[in-house]
Amino acid sequence: MSATLSPASAVTVNGRTYQPPRRPSVVICLDGCDPEYLARGIPAGVFPTLGRFAAEGFAGEADAAVPTFTNPNNVSIVTGAPPAVHGISGNYYLDRETGKEVMITDGSLMRAGTVLAALNNAGVPTVVVTAKDKLRKMLGRGMQGGICFSSEKASAATVEENGIADLEELVGRPTPNMYSGDLSLFVLDAGIKLLEQGRGELFYLSLSDYIQHGHAPGEPESDEFHRAVDERVGRLIELGAVVGLVADHGMRDKAKADGSANVIYLEDELNARFGPGAARVICPITDPYVKHHGALGSFVRVYRRAAGASIPELMAFCAQMPGVEAVLSAAEAAERYHLPIDREGDFIVLSDAATVVGATTSEHNLAGLDGHRLRSHGGLGERRVPFLVSEPLTPEYRRRAAAGGLHNYDIFDFVLNGTE
């Protein structure tokens, strides 16, 4: 597809300058795509399109932001910056001023602008489609016009709110079930239709990790889903788009040999050791969609509550527990992982790649797993993610990639500034 794109100037966002797209440009966040899906799937023919990127473009890996959850990483990707800059360090947090626990479902806590808003407002027709509606207001923050909607709420989209209506007619099928692979495929199909119609020049398509939570690499269900994703990536390329693909986090098995979840209920453990009410544990994986993971991930924030134990005593107790990989003070966590220190707990606990950490047994319902092994994310074991670009990189960007240190939030820089 050849097209004359809208004239627009370069924009600077959070210290980086981005050129407007020279041809339609699509960045996809393949939520929960652990590199193992590609490592197994490419040789097995699951990803014929993505498998060509190594020869025809660029295929590598990058680090996701820590904690390796949906909100921090999607916002990092669209701002081109870590959580210390944009302020979103979880899906769920404790507001120290009010003492209330808050689920983050809009952009009110963001402290930085996005590449999407800057280019859209500079005259580049921009399309943002996300599987989960909780992300929509974050990803579309600051956009004046443009198209921004979720597949979750496709049937409710309006021109006034989303820049588009009649999405079921556009895509040719009903709004998908929240807990289905089609929630993600609807995102891609909508993006393809809008590209075919010439309604966007810059696209961000953010998918759901429902399939990856339930199915390991090589399982028929995950292979079928990823074949469908790969087919749609191929169609975007056929339409003339430059495609960049990353993930917000990987995904690991967190179950024991008998299939039961390998969980540390940390708040229960702390209160049993130091007395009732000694500490509050916040699980930042918590969001409106917990059926497939029970709000259990591999990163939690701990807040001292009672005077019976000091923060160092609580930290030392956590550090000796089997399954715990790291315990860091707020200052250490903020420095090491580029997090906003004013939104940290007293300390953080990271479990190892085979373990999840929860608060109390009463707060986590695993019935929704429906017999599947628990697969989840949040820790360092899920930090490595794919980083793919469909077109060859310039010499400068090839050198940068070869030097290492890539982050998933470098993807817009590479797609817009770094392709030949």
CORGI-V55697 format. One record per residue. N is the residue number from 0. SS is DSSP state (A for helix, B for strand, O for the rest). NEAR is the number of other C-alpha atoms within 10 Angstrom. D_FIRST is the distance of its C-alpha to the first C-alpha in Angstrom with 1 decimal. Layout:
N/SS/NEAR/D_FIRST, N/SS/NEAR/D_FIRST
This chain:
0/O/12/0.0, 1/O/9/3.8, 2/O/11/6.6, 3/O/9/10.3, 4/O/17/11.8, 5/O/16/15.4, 6/O/11/18.1, 7/O/15/20.2, 8/O/13/23.0, 9/O/13/23.6, 10/B/16/25.7, 11/B/15/28.6, 12/B/20/29.3, 13/O/14/32.4, 14/O/9/32.9, 15/B/12/29.3, 16/B/14/27.0, 17/B/21/23.3, 18/O/17/20.7, 19/O/24/18.0, 20/O/22/14.6, 21/O/16/12.8, 22/O/18/9.4, 23/O/27/9.4, 24/B/24/12.5, 25/B/30/14.2, 26/B/25/17.9, 27/B/22/19.6, 28/B/27/23.4, 29/O/24/24.5, 30/O/26/27.9, 31/O/28/30.8, 32/O/26/28.9, 33/B/26/31.7, 34/A/23/30.9, 35/A/17/33.0, 36/A/23/30.4, 37/A/20/28.1, 38/A/14/31.1, 39/A/15/32.2, 40/A/21/29.0, 41/O/16/27.0, 42/O/11/29.8, 43/O/12/30.3, 44/O/13/26.7, 45/O/24/26.0, 46/O/24/23.0, 47/A/16/21.3, 48/A/19/18.0, 49/A/24/20.0, 50/A/19/22.4, 51/O/14/20.0, 52/A/18/19.6, 53/A/15/23.0, 54/A/11/22.1, 55/A/14/18.4, 56/O/19/18.7, 57/B/21/21.8, 58/B/20/24.0, 59/B/17/27.2, 60/B/21/29.4, 61/B/23/30.4, 62/B/24/33.2, 63/O/29/32.8, 64/O/31/35.0, 65/O/26/38.5, 66/O/29/39.4, 67/O/31/36.5, 68/O/30/35.8, 69/A/28/32.9, 70/A/26/33.6, 71/A/24/34.5, 72/A/29/31.5, 73/A/25/28.8, 74/A/28/30.3, 75/A/28/30.6, 76/A/29/26.9, 77/A/24/25.9, 78/A/26/28.7, 79/O/27/28.3, 80/O/25/32.1, 81/O/25/34.9, 82/A/28/37.0, 83/A/20/39.7, 84/A/18/37.3, 85/A/22/35.7, 86/O/20/38.8, 87/O/28/37.5, 88/O/30/39.3, 89/O/27/39.4, 90/O/22/38.7, 91/B/19/42.4, 92/B/22/45.1, 93/B/21/48.6, 94/O/14/49.2, 95/O/13/52.3, 96/O/6/53.3, 97/O/7/53.5, 98/O/8/54.0, 99/O/10/51.4, 100/B/12/48.7, 101/B/14/45.3, 102/B/17/42.1, 103/O/22/39.1, 104/O/19/36.7, 105/O/16/35.5, 106/O/19/34.8, 107/O/11/38.4, 108/O/12/39.4, 109/O/17/36.4, 110/O/12/37.5, 111/O/22/34.3, 112/O/24/31.1, 113/O/26/27.6, 114/A/24/24.5, 115/A/27/22.7, 116/A/23/25.2, 117/A/21/25.4, 118/A/24/21.8, 119/A/24/21.5, 120/A/18/24.7, 121/O/17/23.5, 122/O/17/20.7, 123/O/22/17.7, 124/O/21/16.8, 125/B/26/17.8, 126/B/27/18.0, 127/B/25/20.8, 128/B/29/21.6, 129/B/27/24.7, 130/O/28/26.6, 131/O/22/29.9, 132/A/18/30.9, 133/A/21/33.3, 134/A/24/30.5, 135/A/22/28.7, 136/A/17/31.0, 137/A/23/31.0, 138/A/29/27.3, 139/O/26/26.9, 140/O/19/30.0, 141/O/17/29.9, 142/O/21/26.6, 143/O/14/27.2, 144/O/18/24.9, 145/O/22/21.6, 146/B/23/21.2, 147/B/24/23.5, 148/B/29/25.0, 149/B/28/26.3, 150/O/30/25.9, 151/O/21/29.7, 152/O/16/30.2, 153/A/25/27.2, 154/A/16/29.6, 155/A/16/31.2, 156/O/19/28.2, 157/O/14/28.7, 158/A/13/26.9, 159/A/9/29.9, 160/A/13/29.9, 161/A/21/26.3, 162/O/15/24.1, 163/O/15/23.2, 164/O/18/25.3, 165/O/14/25.2, 166/A/21/23.3, 167/A/18/25.0, 168/A/10/23.6, 169/A/12/20.1, 170/A/19/20.3, 171/O/12/22.6, 172/O/10/25.6, 173/O/13/28.4, 174/O/19/28.7, 175/O/20/29.4, 176/O/11/32.7, 177/O/17/33.1, 178/O/15/34.4, 179/O/13/31.7, 180/O/23/28.7, 181/A/22/26.8, 182/A/23/27.2, 183/A/29/24.6, 184/A/21/22.3, 185/A/27/22.3, 186/A/27/20.9, 187/A/28/18.0, 188/A/20/17.4, 189/A/21/17.6, 190/A/24/15.1, 191/A/20/12.6, 192/A/14/13.5, 193/A/18/13.4, 194/A/23/9.9, 195/A/15/8.9, 196/O/9/11.2, 197/O/14/10.0, 198/O/15/13.5, 199/O/23/13.3, 200/O/24/12.2, 201/B/24/14.9, 202/B/25/15.9, 203/B/26/19.2, 204/B/21/19.8, 205/B/29/23.5, 206/O/28/24.9, 207/O/25/28.5, 208/O/26/30.8, 209/A/21/32.8, 210/A/22/32.1, 211/A/26/32.8, 212/A/24/36.1, 213/A/21/37.2, 214/O/19/36.0, 215/O/20/36.3, 216/O/20/34.0, 217/O/17/34.4, 218/O/11/35.6, 219/A/11/34.0, 220/A/15/32.9, 221/A/21/31.1, 222/A/22/29.5, 223/A/13/28.3, 224/A/17/26.8, 225/A/24/25.1, 226/A/17/23.7, 227/A/18/22.1, 228/A/23/20.7, 229/A/17/19.4, 230/A/15/17.6, 231/A/18/15.8, 232/A/25/15.0, 233/A/18/13.4, 234/A/17/11.2, 235/A/23/10.1, 236/A/19/9.3, 237/A/11/7.5, 238/O/15/5.1, 239/O/16/5.0, 240/O/26/8.3, 241/B/23/11.6, 242/B/23/14.1, 243/B/25/17.8, 244/B/25/20.4, 245/B/30/24.1, 246/O/32/27.0, 247/O/34/29.6, 248/O/35/32.4, 249/O/31/33.5, 250/O/30/35.8, 251/B/22/39.2, 252/B/21/41.9, 253/O/24/44.7, 254/B/19/47.2, 255/O/14/50.5, 256/O/9/51.4, 257/O/8/52.8, 258/O/13/49.4, 259/O/14/50.7, 260/B/21/48.9, 261/O/20/50.0, 262/B/22/50.8, 263/B/22/52.9, 264/B/19/54.0, 265/A/24/54.7, 266/A/23/56.2, 267/A/21/58.6, 268/A/17/59.5, 269/A/24/60.1, 270/A/16/62.1, 271/A/12/64.2, 272/A/13/65.0, 273/A/18/65.5, 274/O/15/66.5, 275/O/14/64.8, 276/O/16/62.3, 277/O/21/62.2, 278/B/26/58.4, 279/B/21/55.3, 280/B/24/52.2, 281/B/23/48.8, 282/O/24/45.9, 283/O/29/42.6, 284/O/30/40.6, 285/O/22/41.9, 286/O/19/39.4, 287/O/14/39.3, 288/O/15/38.0, 289/O/16/40.8, 290/O/16/41.3, 291/O/25/39.6, 292/O/25/41.3, 293/O/21/44.4, 294/O/23/43.6, 295/O/33/44.6, 296/B/28/42.9, 297/O/33/44.1, 298/B/29/44.5, 299/B/27/47.1, 300/B/24/48.8, 301/B/25/52.6, 302/B/20/54.7, 303/B/19/58.5, 304/O/14/60.4, 305/O/15/64.1, 306/O/12/66.5, 307/O/14/67.7, 308/O/16/65.4, 309/O/14/63.8, 310/A/18/60.1, 311/A/12/61.0, 312/A/12/62.9, 313/A/21/60.1, 314/A/20/57.7, 315/A/12/60.1, 316/A/15/60.6, 317/A/21/56.8, 318/A/18/56.4, 319/O/12/58.9, 320/O/13/57.3, 321/O/11/55.8, 322/O/20/52.0, 323/B/21/51.7, 324/B/19/49.7, 325/B/17/50.2, 326/B/23/52.0, 327/B/17/51.2, 328/B/19/52.7, 329/A/21/50.5, 330/A/16/50.6, 331/A/15/49.8, 332/A/20/46.9, 333/A/20/45.5, 334/A/13/45.8, 335/A/11/44.6, 336/A/14/41.5, 337/O/17/40.7, 338/O/26/41.8, 339/O/20/43.2, 340/A/18/46.9, 341/A/13/47.9, 342/A/19/46.0, 343/O/23/47.6, 344/O/23/50.5, 345/O/19/53.7, 346/B/22/52.1, 347/B/23/49.3, 348/B/24/49.7, 349/B/26/47.1, 350/B/27/47.7, 351/O/20/46.9, 352/O/21/44.0, 353/O/21/46.0, 354/O/29/47.5, 355/B/31/46.7, 356/B/27/48.8, 357/B/24/49.7, 358/O/25/52.1, 359/O/16/54.7, 360/A/13/54.7, 361/A/8/54.9, 362/A/12/51.6, 363/O/17/49.4, 364/O/15/48.9, 365/O/19/47.5, 366/A/12/47.9, 367/A/12/44.2, 368/A/17/43.6, 369/O/10/44.8, 370/O/11/46.2, 371/O/17/43.3, 372/O/23/44.1, 373/O/28/43.3, 374/B/24/40.2, 375/B/33/39.5, 376/O/32/38.6, 377/O/31/39.7, 378/O/29/41.5, 379/A/23/41.0, 380/A/21/40.4, 381/A/27/37.0, 382/O/25/36.0, 383/B/23/33.8, 384/B/27/30.2, 385/B/26/27.0, 386/B/25/24.9, 387/B/27/21.5, 388/B/26/18.5, 389/O/25/15.6, 390/O/21/15.4, 391/O/19/18.6, 392/B/21/20.9, 393/O/14/22.5, 394/A/12/26.2, 395/A/11/27.5, 396/A/17/25.7, 397/A/15/26.6, 398/A/11/30.2, 399/A/15/30.0, 400/A/19/28.8, 401/A/11/31.5, 402/A/9/34.1, 403/O/12/33.8, 404/O/10/34.3, 405/O/17/30.8, 406/B/23/30.6, 407/A/31/28.0, 408/A/26/27.8, 409/A/19/26.5, 410/A/26/23.0, 411/A/24/21.5, 412/A/18/23.2, 413/A/21/21.7, 414/A/26/18.0, 415/A/22/18.2, 416/A/18/20.8, 417/O/21/21.0, 418/B/20/17.9, 419/O/11/17.6
